[in-house]
Amino acid sequence: MTDFVNKAKQWLTPTFDAETQSEIQNLIDSNQSELADRFYKDMEFGTGGMRGVMGAGTNRINKYTLGRATQGLSNYLIENVSKKEIRVVIAYDCRHNSKKFAKVVADVLSANNIKVFLFEDLRPTPELSFAVRHLNCDAGIVLTASHNPPEYNGYKVYWADGGQIVPPHDSGIIGKVNALEFSEINFDANEDLIEVIGKNVDDVFIEASVKNGSLSDKIDRNSLKIVFTPLHGTSIMSIPDALKGAGYTDVHIVEEQRKPNGDFPTVKSPNPEEPEALQMATELANNIGADIVIGTDPDCDRLGVAVRDLNGDMKLLNGNQTMVVMTDFLLRKWKEEGKINGKQFVGSTIVSTELVNQIAANYNVETKVGLTGFKWIAKMVVDFPELDFIGGGEESFGYMVGDFVRDKDAVTATLLACEVAAYAKQNGSSFYHELLNLYVENSFYKEHLISITKKGMDGAAEIQQMLSDMRNNPLTKIDGEKIESLSDYQASTKKSLITGEVSTMDIPKSNVLIYQTASGTRIAARPSGTEPKIKFYFSVNAPLDKVENAEKVEDALDAKIQRIIKEMKLH
């Protein structure tokens, strides 16, 4: 009998409820391939938590895999937090079973004598990050699968600083989780320790968001026409109130996408990175002559921004473009107020545009660059308490303004994007024109992302093989240009492909490879941490002499990217 069948049969014991046992028995009887996928491995509690398809089995999100994760977290907290009352806050998004799962998690924590603050209804992930510090908690948990398909759910853990768990806590918690049997989970809730929270935290969070996302009292916010869509997600709970609080009065919500719905019925994928997801919003914007479109993902930590280009058409910007415009705006405001004194920094990641580093350097401000994922930007805030954190972003449509929230935050970032647009409009410019001005001042940077899906056991092996080939048989030329260096973040090395010299990189290990040429062309490759995908990031650049030539330069850069993709046989 195969190992996965033996593993599955353990789920027919009294540790598991009747419904779970029935689901597993049916699979044993009738669907061996599905059974194999559910049991060939354990759902990994990774460095930020778990994300996966819902259902019974060790490789699924369910009451037991979540219970085991929470029991492990409880054991770690009890051993490592020397307080009489350990406190944890829990939030959840619009996905199927999120509310039920949040209660399961609350039950396990309370059964371990831990005080729980449980949001009464769905809330944005950034509000959870805020609530950790606001309520003086030792940890936070959010039930969400971000922009994954409807059959997914997930579990993210935050530490007392409001950021997602990083070393040493991540590996410490993982160790506790992996050491547990399912029979050791304590599901017997102590209801006296579970406190339901809501408006009392919402009001303070929105007030703080407005304060951080509204930088000037000299901006005419009434004249900016905004279209907003929550894409059936949690941002409906916060962004309309935040926009109103900041003074925006001409706000139009995409009604068909207003209501939270875990099926995301109007979109193929609730991902604001994809133009298709914002199609209804851009159509509404065209109908009413709006200046800007904002769309957020289901847990409201990432935002897509569409603005009018030089021809007056709505154009979805990529995360790098939004990030550089917002970072420059923040830096300009800090400089105008005389607050830049060499003790500030902005945050970015290794796969994000290098233009942001250039822009920060123009203001004599350092850019700290971390691994992919906002937990590393939040960690910078903790690691450098003597420095002011101005703002930071990553290419995957996330941005964080200041440090009152310690994760990517679409609420405050929405306010900042609208601030930029309103300020530009008031001064005869536009959000897009401001972006092109940055290209003229620095260089036109164009980025492109390709995600290749490889599902199941075979897919995971294929992804590892692709990375292994790129690591061990590196490319030497790309689009006719010699590759200067290969940075291997798994080995913490940067190798010159010209001289063969190898230097060590002081950054946590991660399975990422980055090729770079002398002209600044970059290709990065990494496996997705949340989906069965391998991601390739392309960045190319060229000078732009004047705004009017932007389209011609962009076309040339796009053509260059397509040549590289073809050369790498990724098309």
C-alpha positions in Angstrom: 0.0 0.0 0.0 1.4 3.4 -0.9 2.6 5.8 1.8 -0.1 8.4 1.0 -2.9 5.8 1.5 -1.4 4.9 4.9 -1.1 8.6 5.8 -4.7 9.1 4.7 -6.0 6.2 6.8 -4.7 8.1 9.9 -7.4 10.6 9.1 -10.1 7.9 9.7 -9.3 7.8 13.5 -11.3 9.5 16.2 -8.8 12.5 16.2 -10.8 13.7 13.2 -14.5 14.6 13.0 -17.0 12.4 11.1 -17.3 14.8 8.2 -13.5 14.7 7.6 -13.4 11.0 7.9 -16.2 10.6 5.4 -14.4 12.9 2.9 -11.2 10.9 3.2 -13.0 7.5 2.9 -14.7 8.6 -0.3 -11.3 9.5 -1.8 -9.7 6.2 -0.7 -12.6 4.4 -2.4 -12.9 6.4 -5.6 -10.1 9.0 -6.4 -6.5 7.9 -5.8 -4.9 10.7 -7.7 -6.8 13.4 -5.7 -5.9 11.4 -2.5 -2.2 11.4 -3.5 -2.3 15.2 -4.1 -3.8 15.7 -0.6 -1.3 13.6 1.2 1.9 13.4 -0.7 3.3 16.1 1.6 2.3 18.2 4.6 0.9 21.7 4.1 4.1 23.6 4.9 4.0 26.2 7.6 6.5 28.4 5.8 8.3 31.6 6.9 5.1 33.6 6.8 2.4 31.0 7.3 0.5 28.8 5.0 -1.6 29.1 1.8 -3.3 26.4 -0.2 -6.4 24.7 -1.5 -9.2 24.0 1.1 -10.2 20.4 1.8 -9.4 17.5 4.1 -5.8 16.2 4.1 -2.3 17.1 5.2 -1.6 19.1 2.0 -4.8 21.2 2.3 -6.1 24.1 4.4 -8.6 22.8 7.0 -9.5 22.8 10.6 -6.7 20.4 11.5 -3.8 21.9 9.5 -4.8 25.4 10.9 -5.3 23.9 14.4 -1.8 22.3 14.3 -0.3 25.6 13.1 -2.1 27.5 15.9 -1.2 24.9 18.6 2.5 25.2 17.5 2.3 29.0 17.6 0.7 28.8 21.1 3.4 26.5 22.3 6.1 28.9 21.0 4.4 32.0 22.5 4.1 30.3 25.9 7.8 29.4 25.9 9.0 32.8 24.5 6.8 35.5 25.9 7.4 36.3 29.5 4.1 38.0 30.3 1.3 37.0 32.5 -1.3 37.6 29.7 -0.3 36.7 26.2 -2.4 38.5 23.6 -3.2 37.7 20.0 -5.4 39.5 17.5 -7.2 37.7 14.6 -8.6 39.1 11.3 -10.0 37.4 8.2 -10.9 38.2 4.7 -13.9 37.5 2.4 -13.0 34.0 1.4 -15.1 30.9 1.9 -14.7 29.5 5.4 -12.5 32.4 6.6 -14.9 33.3 9.4 -15.2 29.7 10.5 -11.5 29.2 10.3 -10.9 32.4 12.3 -13.1 31.0 15.1 -11.2 27.7 15.1 -7.9 29.6 15.4 -9.4 31.7 18.3 -10.6 28.5 20.0 -7.2 26.9 20.0 -5.4 30.0 21.3 -8.0 30.5 24.1 -7.7 26.8 24.9 -4.1 27.4 25.6 -4.9 30.3 28.0 -4.1 33.0 25.5 -6.2 36.2 25.3 -7.8 36.6 21.8 -9.1 39.7 20.1 -11.3 38.5 17.2 -12.6 41.0 14.6 -16.4 40.8 14.3 -16.3 40.6 10.5 -13.9 40.7 7.6 -11.2 43.3 7.8 -8.2 44.4 5.6 -4.8 42.8 6.4 -3.2 46.2 7.1 -5.7 46.8 9.8 -4.6 43.5 11.4 -1.0 44.7 11.3 -2.0 48.0 12.9 -4.1 46.3 15.5 -1.2 44.1 16.8 0.6 47.2 18.1 -2.6 49.2 18.9 -3.9 46.5 21.2 -0.4 45.7 22.6 -0.5 42.1 21.3 2.3 39.6 21.1 1.2 38.2 17.8 -1.5 38.5 15.1 -3.0 36.1 12.6 -4.9 36.8 9.4 -6.9 34.2 7.5 -6.5 35.1 3.8 -5.2 33.8 0.5 -4.7 37.2 -1.0 -5.4 37.1 -4.8 -5.3 33.3 -5.2 -8.3 31.5 -6.8 -11.5 30.9 -4.9 -10.6 27.4 -3.7 -7.7 28.7 -1.7 -7.3 30.0 1.8 -4.4 30.8 4.0 -2.9 31.8 7.4 -0.3 34.5 8.0 1.4 35.2 11.4 2.6 38.6 12.6 4.8 39.3 15.6 4.6 42.0 18.3 6.1 44.7 16.0 3.2 44.3 13.6 5.3 42.8 10.8 5.1 39.2 9.5 7.3 36.8 11.4 11.0 36.8 10.5 14.1 35.1 12.0 14.5 33.8 14.7 10.7 33.5 15.4 9.7 32.0 12.0 12.0 29.0 12.3 11.2 28.7 16.0 7.4 28.5 15.3 7.9 26.2 12.3 9.9 23.8 14.6 7.0 23.7 17.1 4.4 23.1 14.4 6.4 20.3 12.8 6.9 18.6 16.1 3.1 18.2 16.7 0.8 15.4 16.1 -2.8 16.3 15.1 -4.0 14.6 18.3 -2.2 17.2 20.4 -4.3 20.1 19.2 -6.4 21.6 22.0 -9.7 22.7 20.4 -11.6 23.3 23.7 -12.2 27.0 23.6 -12.2 29.2 26.7 -14.9 31.7 25.5 -14.0 34.1 28.4 -10.7 34.8 26.7 -12.2 35.7 23.3 -13.1 39.3 22.9 -14.9 40.5 19.7 -13.6 43.8 18.3 -14.7 46.1 15.5 -15.5 49.8 15.2 -13.3 50.8 18.2 -10.2 49.7 16.2 -11.6 50.7 12.8 -11.9 54.3 13.7 -8.4 54.6 15.0 -7.0 52.8 12.0 -8.7 55.0 9.5 -7.7 58.1 11.4 -4.1 57.0 11.3 -4.4 56.1 7.6 -5.7 59.5 6.7 -3.0 61.2 8.7 -0.2 59.2 7.0 -1.7 59.2 3.5 -2.6 62.9 3.3 0.5 65.0 3.3 -0.7 68.5 2.4 -3.6 70.8 3.4 -3.1 72.8 0.2 -4.5 70.1 -2.1 -7.9 70.4 -3.8 -9.2 66.9 -3.3 -12.7 67.7 -4.5 -11.6 68.1 -8.1 -10.2 64.6 -8.4 -12.6 62.1 -9.9 -11.9 58.6 -8.5 -13.2 55.1 -9.5 -12.6 52.5 -6.8 -13.2 48.7 -6.8 -12.6 46.3 -3.9 -12.8 43.4 -6.3 -15.3 41.7 -3.9 -12.8 42.0 -1.1 -12.2 43.5 2.3 -11.2 47.0 1.3 -14.9 48.0 1.1 -14.6 48.1 4.9 -12.0 50.8 5.0 -11.1 52.6 1.8 -14.4 54.5 1.1 -14.3 55.8 4.7 -10.6 56.7 4.4 -11.2 58.6 1.1 -14.1 60.5 2.7 -12.0 61.2 5.8 -9.2 62.6 3.6 -11.6 64.9 1.8 -12.3 63.2 -1.5 -15.9 63.7 -2.5 -16.0 62.6 -6.1 -15.6 58.8 -5.5 -17.4 56.2 -7.7 -17.5 52.6 -6.6 -17.9 49.7 -9.1 -21.3 48.5 -7.7 -21.0 45.0 -9.3 -17.8 44.4 -7.3 -18.8 46.2 -4.1 -20.1 43.2 -2.2 -17.6 40.8 -0.6 -17.8 37.5 -2.3 -15.3 34.6 -2.1 -16.3 33.4 -5.5 -15.1 36.7 -7.1 -17.9 36.3 -9.7 -17.0 39.2 -12.0 -13.3 38.5 -12.5 -11.2 35.6 -13.7 -8.7 36.4 -11.0 -9.0 39.0 -8.2 -5.5 40.3 -8.9 -5.1 44.0 -9.5 -1.8 43.2 -11.3 -3.9 42.0 -14.2 -5.7 44.6 -16.5 -8.6 42.2 -16.9 -9.4 42.4 -13.2 -9.8 46.2 -13.4 -11.7 46.2 -16.7 -15.1 47.1 -15.2 -13.4 49.9 -13.2 -11.7 51.3 -16.3 -14.9 51.1 -18.3 -16.7 53.1 -15.6 -13.8 55.6 -15.5 -14.1 56.1 -19.3 -17.9 56.6 -19.0 -17.7 59.3 -16.3 -14.3 60.8 -17.3 -12.5 59.8 -14.1 -8.8 60.8 -13.4 -7.7 57.6 -11.6 -8.8 54.0 -11.0 -7.9 52.2 -7.8 -8.4 48.4 -7.4 -7.4 46.4 -4.4 -6.8 42.6 -3.9 -9.2 40.6 -1.6 -7.3 41.3 1.6 -6.5 44.9 0.7 -2.8 44.9 1.0 -2.0 45.5 -2.7 -3.4 48.0 -5.1 -3.5 48.5 -8.9 -3.5 52.1 -10.2 -4.8 53.1 -13.6 -4.4 56.7 -14.8 -4.8 58.6 -18.1 -1.8 58.4 -20.4 -0.7 61.2 -22.8 -3.5 60.2 -25.2 -6.1 60.4 -22.5 -6.5 56.6 -22.3 -6.7 54.7 -19.0 -3.4 52.8 -18.5 -2.8 50.3 -15.7 0.6 51.1 -14.2 2.8 48.3 -12.9 3.8 48.1 -9.3 7.3 49.6 -10.0 5.8 52.6 -11.7 3.4 53.3 -8.9 6.2 52.8 -6.4 8.6 55.3 -8.0 6.0 58.1 -8.4 4.8 57.7 -4.8 8.3 57.4 -3.4 9.4 60.6 -5.2 6.3 62.4 -4.0 7.0 61.4 -0.4 10.7 62.4 -0.7 9.8 65.7 -2.2 7.4 66.5 0.7 10.0 65.5 3.3 12.6 67.7 1.6 10.2 70.7 1.3 9.5 70.4 5.1 13.3 70.2 5.8 13.0 66.8 7.4 15.8 65.0 5.3 19.0 65.0 7.3 20.8 61.7 6.4 18.8 59.7 9.0 16.1 58.5 6.7 15.6 55.5 4.3 13.2 54.0 1.8 12.7 50.2 1.4 12.7 48.1 -1.7 13.3 44.5 -2.7 15.8 42.6 -4.9 13.3 42.1 -7.8 11.9 45.6 -7.8 13.0 48.4 -10.1 16.4 49.9 -9.5 15.0 53.3 -10.5 13.6 53.7 -6.9 17.2 53.5 -5.6 18.3 56.2 -8.1 15.4 58.5 -7.1 16.2 58.1 -3.4 19.8 58.9 -4.1 18.8 62.1 -5.8 17.5 63.2 -2.4 20.6 61.9 -0.6 18.4 59.2 1.0 19.5 55.5 1.3 17.5 52.7 -0.2 17.6 49.5 1.8 17.0 46.5 -0.4 15.7 43.2 1.1 14.4 39.9 -0.2 11.0 39.7 -1.8 8.1 40.1 0.7 7.1 43.0 2.9 8.2 41.2 6.1 11.7 42.2 5.1 10.8 45.8 4.7 9.0 45.7 8.1 12.2 44.1 9.6 14.2 47.1 8.3 12.1 49.4 10.5 12.9 47.2 13.5 16.6 46.8 12.6 17.3 50.5 12.2 15.3 52.3 15.0 17.7 55.2 14.7 16.5 56.0 11.2 13.1 57.3 9.9 11.4 55.0 7.5 9.8 57.2 4.8 8.1 54.6 2.6 8.7 51.5 0.6 7.3 49.2 -2.0 7.8 46.1 -4.1 7.0 45.4 -7.8 4.0 43.2 -6.9 1.8 46.2 -6.3 2.5 46.7 -2.6 3.4 49.9 -0.8 3.8 51.0 2.8 3.7 54.7 3.9 5.6 55.3 7.2 5.7 52.6 9.8 2.3 52.8 11.6 1.3 49.7 9.6 4.2 47.1 9.2 3.0 45.4 6.0 2.0 46.5 2.5 -1.1 48.6 3.0 -3.6 49.4 0.2 -5.6 51.8 2.4 -2.9 54.4 3.0 -1.3 53.7 -0.4 -4.7 54.5 -2.0 -4.8 57.8 -0.2 -1.2 58.6 -1.3 -1.9 57.7 -5.0 -4.9 60.0 -5.0 -2.8 62.7 -3.2 -0.2 62.5 -6.0 -3.0 62.6 -8.7 -4.8 65.5 -7.1 -1.6 67.5 -6.5 -0.5 66.9 -10.1 -4.0 67.9 -11.6 -4.0 71.0 -9.5 -0.6 72.0 -11.0 -1.5 71.3 -14.6 0.1 67.9 -14.7 -1.0 64.3 -14.1 0.1 61.1 -12.3 1.4 59.7 -15.6 3.1 62.9 -16.6 4.9 62.9 -13.2 6.1 59.3 -14.0 7.4 60.4 -17.4 9.2 63.4 -15.8 11.1 60.9 -13.6 12.1 58.9 -16.7 13.5 62.1 -18.3 15.4 63.0 -15.1 16.8 59.5 -14.6 16.2 56.9 -17.3 13.1 55.1 -18.7 12.9 51.8 -16.8 10.6 49.1 -18.1 9.8 46.0 -16.2 7.9 42.9 -17.1 6.9 39.8 -15.2 6.1 36.3 -16.5 4.6 33.6 -14.2 4.7 30.0 -15.4 2.3 27.6 -13.6 3.6 24.0 -12.9 1.1 22.2 -10.7 1.5 19.1 -8.4 4.5 16.9 -7.6 5.9 16.9 -11.2 5.4 20.7 -11.5 7.4 21.4 -8.3 10.2 19.2 -9.6 10.1 21.0 -13.0 10.4 24.4 -11.3 13.4 23.2 -9.3 15.1 21.9 -12.5 14.6 25.2 -14.3 16.3 27.0 -11.5 19.0 24.4 -11.2 19.8 24.8 -15.0 20.0 28.6 -14.7 22.2 28.3 -11.6 24.6 25.6 -13.0 24.6 26.4 -16.7 24.3 30.2 -16.6 23.5 32.3 -19.6 26.5 34.3 -20.8 24.7 36.7 -23.2 21.3 38.2 -23.4 20.0 40.2 -26.5 23.6 40.4 -27.8 25.0 41.8 -24.6 27.4 40.0 -22.2 26.0 39.2 -18.8 28.3 40.7 -16.2 27.1 39.0 -13.0 25.0 36.2 -11.6 23.7 36.8 -8.0 22.6 33.5 -6.3 20.7 34.3 -3.2 20.5 30.7 -2.2 24.3 30.5 -2.0 24.7 34.2 -0.9 27.2 34.7 -3.8 27.6 37.2 -6.6 29.8 35.9 -9.4 31.4 37.9 -12.1 30.8 36.1 -15.4 33.6 38.2 -17.0 36.4 37.5 -14.4 35.0 34.5 -12.5 35.5 36.4 -9.2 33.0 35.5 -6.5 31.9 37.8 -3.6 29.7 37.1 -0.7 26.3 38.8 -0.2 25.1 39.6 3.3 21.4 38.9 3.0 19.2 36.0 4.2 19.2 33.0 1.8 16.4 32.6 -0.7 16.0 30.7 -3.9 16.4 33.6 -6.3 18.8 34.1 -9.2 19.5 37.5 -10.8 21.5 38.1 -14.0 22.7 41.6 -14.8 24.4 43.3 -17.7 26.6 46.4 -17.8 23.7 48.5 -19.2 21.5 47.5 -16.3 19.4 44.9 -18.0 18.3 42.4 -15.3 16.6 39.0 -15.3 15.5 37.5 -12.0 14.0 34.1 -11.4 12.4 32.7 -8.3 9.7 30.2 -7.4 6.5 31.7 -6.0 6.1 31.3 -2.3 2.3 31.0 -2.5 1.4 29.3 -5.8 2.8 26.5 -8.0 4.6 29.0 -10.2 8.1 30.1 -11.3 8.4 33.8 -11.8 10.7 35.6 -14.2 11.3 39.4 -13.8 12.7 41.5 -16.6 14.1 45.0 -16.3 15.5 47.1 -19.1 16.2 50.8 -19.4 17.1 53.5 -21.9 17.5 57.3 -21.7 14.5 59.5 -22.4 15.3 63.0 -23.7 11.8 64.4 -23.5 8.3 63.4 -22.5 7.0 63.5 -26.1 9.3 60.6 -27.0 8.1 58.3 -24.2 6.0 56.1 -26.4 8.8 55.5 -28.9 11.3 54.6 -26.1 8.7 52.4 -24.4 8.0 50.5 -27.6 11.8 49.8 -28.0 12.1 48.6 -24.5 9.1 46.3 -24.8 10.6 44.9 -28.0 13.8 44.2 -26.2 12.0 42.4 -23.4 10.1 40.2 -26.0 13.4 39.4 -27.7 14.9 38.2 -24.3 11.8 36.1 -23.5 12.1 34.5 -27.0 15.8 33.9 -26.5 15.2 32.2 -23.2 12.4 30.1 -24.8 9.8 31.3 -22.2 7.2 32.3 -24.8 
